[in-house]
Amino acid sequence: MISDFNELDPFKKYSYADYLTWTFSERIELLKGLIFKMLPAPGTSHQKISWELSGILYNHFKNKTCQTFSAPFDVRLPKGTEPENEIFTVVQPDLCVICDPAKIDERGCKGAPDLIIEILSPGNSTKEMKTKFDIYEEVGVREYWLVEPKNRIVLIYILVNGKYQGLPPFTEEDIVKSTIFEGLEVPVAELFV
């Protein structure tokens, strides 16, 4: 049982079984077994965007099979059917949509969500745009949205034959339309008020 974040070895590969034994207050993610300390509480613009998107997702998926979740919410991403102690990636996306109820349990989600939305903040862009991008592509997240408050754009990647294809950036004049969820539309300007 580890009760202090500083007791962790930053070069050691940890599993979800290890993760469950930690009792410190810092929020972390495991990316292919490596620990990544999450930034302090998100800023006001991040939270406003998250709140707006949460409302849109809630209204769209209300009374439907798919469920929406916001951070903190553990998403365990196995490479196959390995047991919990052999899962080495645990993420907490800002928002996610899961349509397979078998993936949802009391600990969060085990398996790839259908849609993940990450809101970029200073200090997390590389992790979200490279490391997590590669992981989400590898495990089969069907649609990945990156919301970029600084430039007021939304980037969307669609999984096609196991590889992400990027759509042209959505700016404040645009309406984001999901390619996998009919009728899910987000006016970009509403995100940055």
Protein Blocks (a to p, Z undefined) as FASTA:
>chain_A
ZZbfklpcfkbccdfklmmmpcbfbdcddeehiacdddddddfklmmmmmmmmmmmmmmm
goiabdcddddddddddfblccfklccbdcddfbdcdfblklpcfklpadjdfbdcdddd
ehilmmmmmmmmmmmmmnopabdcdddfknopacddddeehiacddddddfkbccddfkl
ghiacdfklmmZZ
